[in-house]
């Protein structure tokens, strides 16, 4: 019996440690986050650093990421023509392991990650609030296939954005100086 408990605990540690999503808010962010009932539009852009990283991370698909983000926002009724804000997502750090490394070496090959700044803009284009979702995936083996990893990154980033916009509490929130 003790052996089963030990194995269950060990498996739980690996499962919980293989993926993470955090939302960071700079202290310089406005103290009052606006109440976002609907967004008029969203835009996804890549920073210069992310553009350079694309050559080594060809599995990252900007269109698929944008589509996932739009789908999540629409599912939560956060996009409407009469929206009061625009949303700009600037991806600035991408890493996607090769399929071989992800499956064979798992977490020992590092993680796949997607990081970026999400900026809420008023209708005049002035930034009113900013936060930073950071998503990582380090599983390997059968859980290390391309579609599994990429879908996790896209979906988790989109979920973090929706949670922040809807003011849902996230257990891994942090504020950085």
Secondary structure, DSSP 8 states (H G I E B T S, - for coil): -HHHHHHHHHHHHHHHHSEEEEEEEETTS-SS----S-EEEEEEEE-HHHHHHGGG-TT--HHHHHHHHHHHHHHTT-B-TT-SEEEEEEEEEEE---HHHHHHHGGGG--EEEEEEEEEEETTS-EEEEEEEEEEE---GGGG-HHHHHHHHHHHHHHHHHHHHTT---TTEEEE-
